[in-house]
């Protein structure tokens, strides 16, 4: 993973720190993910091994948000592949190849830690890593996840399409595909 200066959110009573995720963070992240899943239904399909799901092979980077010394959020950046819908949509508009995209994924902040800008800081970190590698950030989000959709749109992300995808759920999931401006 690429190391960089730490990001801080000094505008709140606590101090947020965005740092590289370590193996030692995975259990805490999996517990937070369980809270997010219970509240928001994310991820749509609960993984049998959440820590493994949070650490996909070939990831370009993964970061956590710490708030008052505790892990309170997570994001991963993965290389785009021809099978990634958002990457394919972006490449068709930008006359690029899906492999020149980077997919922002596994971004979450548990309900108890929301409202402090942690999601924005995590998203900013992933975007900075992607653009630093000469890649264009894209993502997909379940249309039912209105809080995440609002975050991306506040940050100026461009909605490329809304479509149904088979994410292995009982029925197709309606998703919004976004590209960083």
C-alpha positions in Angstrom: 0.0 0.0 0.0 1.0 3.5 -0.7 1.8 5.5 2.4 0.9 9.2 2.7 0.5 12.0 5.2 -2.4 11.3 7.6 -5.6 13.1 6.9 -7.3 14.8 9.9 -10.7 16.3 10.5 -10.0 19.0 13.1 -13.3 20.6 12.7 -15.0 18.3 15.2 -14.5 17.7 18.9 -12.7 14.4 18.3 -9.9 14.0 15.8 -10.4 11.8 12.8 -7.4 10.0 11.3 -7.4 8.2 8.0 -4.6 5.6 7.8 -3.7 2.4 6.0 -5.7 -0.5 7.1 -3.7 -3.3 8.8 -4.5 -7.0 9.2 -5.0 -6.2 12.9 -7.9 -3.9 11.9 -10.0 -6.5 10.1 -11.8 -7.9 13.1 -12.9 -4.4 14.3 -13.9 -3.6 10.7 -16.0 -6.8 10.5 -17.8 -5.9 13.7 -18.6 -2.4 12.4 -19.7 -3.9 9.1 -22.2 -6.1 11.1 -23.7 -2.9 12.6 -24.0 -1.3 9.1 -25.6 -4.5 7.7 -28.1 -4.6 10.5 -29.0 -0.9 10.1 -28.7 -0.4 6.3 -28.6 -3.8 4.7 -25.0 -3.2 3.4 -23.5 -5.4 2.1 -26.6 -6.7 0.3 -25.3 -10.3 0.8 -23.7 -10.9 4.1 -20.3 -12.5 3.4 -19.5 -15.8 5.1 -16.1 -14.5 6.1 -16.5 -10.7 6.5 -12.8 -10.1 7.2 -11.9 -11.8 3.9 -14.5 -9.8 2.1 -13.0 -6.6 3.4 -9.6 -7.6 2.0 -10.0 -8.6 -1.6 -7.0 -10.0 -3.4 -5.3 -7.5 -5.7 -6.6 -4.4 -3.9 -4.7 -1.2 -4.6 -5.2 0.0 -1.1 -7.4 0.0 2.0 -7.9 2.6 4.7 -9.7 3.0 8.0 -11.0 6.0 9.8 -10.1 6.3 13.4 -12.2 8.5 15.7 -11.0 9.1 19.2 -8.6 6.1 18.9 -11.2 3.6 17.6 -11.7 2.3 14.1 -14.9 3.9 12.8 -14.9 3.4 9.0 -13.4 1.6 6.1 -12.8 1.9 2.3 -11.0 -0.3 -0.3 -9.7 0.6 -3.8 -9.6 -2.2 -6.4 -8.4 -2.2 -10.0 -11.1 -1.9 -12.6 -11.8 -5.0 -14.7 -13.9 -5.5 -17.9 -16.6 -7.1 -15.7 -17.1 -4.0 -13.6 -20.2 -2.2 -14.8 -19.3 1.3 -13.6 -15.8 0.9 -15.0 -17.3 -0.2 -18.4 -19.8 2.7 -18.4 -17.0 5.2 -17.6 -14.7 3.8 -20.3 -17.4 4.0 -23.0 -18.0 7.7 -22.2 -14.3 8.6 -21.7 -13.0 6.4 -24.6 -10.8 4.7 -22.0 -10.3 1.1 -21.0 -12.1 -0.4 -18.0 -8.6 -1.3 -16.6 -7.8 2.5 -16.4 -10.6 2.8 -13.7 -10.2 2.1 -10.0 -13.3 0.8 -8.1 -14.0 2.4 -4.7 -15.6 -0.3 -2.7 -16.4 -1.5 0.8 -16.9 2.1 2.0 -18.8 2.3 5.3 -19.1 4.2 8.5 -21.3 2.7 11.3 -24.4 4.6 12.3 -22.9 5.6 15.6 -20.0 7.5 13.9 -21.9 9.2 11.1 -22.1 13.0 10.8 -18.5 13.7 11.4 -17.2 13.6 7.8 -15.5 10.2 8.1 -17.2 8.9 4.9 -16.0 12.0 3.0 -12.4 11.6 4.3 -12.3 7.9 3.4 -13.7 8.7 -0.1 -11.2 11.5 -0.6 -8.3 9.1 0.4 -9.4 6.5 -2.1 -9.8 9.1 -4.9 -6.4 10.5 -4.2 -4.8 7.1 -4.4 -6.6 6.3 -7.7 -5.7 9.6 -9.3 -2.1 9.3 -8.1 -1.9 6.1 -10.0 -3.3 7.6 -13.1 -6.6 5.8 -12.7 -10.2 7.1 -12.7 -12.3 6.4 -9.6 -15.7 4.7 -10.2 -18.2 2.9 -7.9 -21.5 1.2 -7.7 -24.0 1.6 -4.9 -27.4 0.0 -4.2 -30.1 2.6 -5.1 -31.7 1.8 -1.7 -28.6 3.2 0.1 -29.8 6.8 0.0 -27.2 8.0 2.6 -24.3 6.8 0.4 -25.9 8.2 -2.8 -26.3 11.6 -1.1 -22.6 11.5 -0.1 -21.4 10.8 -3.6 -23.7 13.4 -5.1 -22.6 16.0 -2.6 -19.0 15.3 -3.6 -19.9 15.9 -7.3 -19.7 12.3 -8.5 -21.5 11.8 -11.8 -24.2 9.3 -12.0 -23.6 7.2 -15.2 -26.6 4.9 -15.0 -29.1 3.2 -12.8 -29.6 -0.5 -13.6 -30.3 -3.9 -12.1 -27.5 -6.2 -11.3 -27.2 -9.7 -10.1 -25.3 -9.5 -6.9 -26.3 -13.0 -5.9 -29.4 -11.8 -3.9 -32.8 -13.4 -4.2 -33.6 -10.8 -6.9 -31.6 -8.3 -8.9 -30.4 -5.2 -7.0 -31.0 -1.8 -8.5 -27.7 0.1 -8.4 -26.4 3.6 -9.3 -23.1 3.6 -11.1 -20.9 6.7 -10.5 -17.7 8.2 -11.8 -15.6 10.8 -10.1 -15.8 14.1 -12.0 
